């Protein structure tokens, strides 16, 4: 599992959206690789380049690390969820993911839906229409997009639930297996913190999903 912490494409929440997840995955025999990807700083291709490189490195070292190279997933939180869904909808070959896990993800770059800070940090204040379309990942879903687990809170005031809803709908339209859990409370950025009211429920559902394929 390659993990992309969030942070609005301006910093990385490496602990509760990164390293703190290791015991959960390791306990199920799953290796967790937390990706410290570069911030865009005007070069929107950079985060995806790092995520694709990480996937290739994992597959290249699969035998050494005792990883099944045909079962490598991408996980992301908030803006890291945008990066994870970008890889899931754009990448191919050894850079492609076999499955995706998204927590309260930014999906779209469209005004009115996107997370404005993430959009501006990735694409700039006045992006071209081509770039907005390219990185509005709900528009990039196809039958080749990997299966997905999506989790978010209904009271998220930072990233609109419309991001996850539109992505989930496009996954279904393309017959991609997907499950989405919208918890009544938790806000934004809860990660693996037990302060989230639905923490235990969420962990049980994620574990069940991972064990289902």
Secondary structure, DSSP 4 states (H G I P E B T S, - for coil): -EEE--STTT---TTTTTGGGHHHHHTTT---EE--PPP-TT-TTHHHHHHHHHHHHHHHTHHHHT--TTS-EEEEETHHHHHHHHHHHH--GGG--SEEEEES-----STTTS-HHHHHHHH-TT--HHHHHHT-GGGS--TTSPEEEEEEETT-SSS-THHHHHHHHHHHHTT--EEEEEESS--S--TT-TTSTTHHHHHHHHHHHHTT-
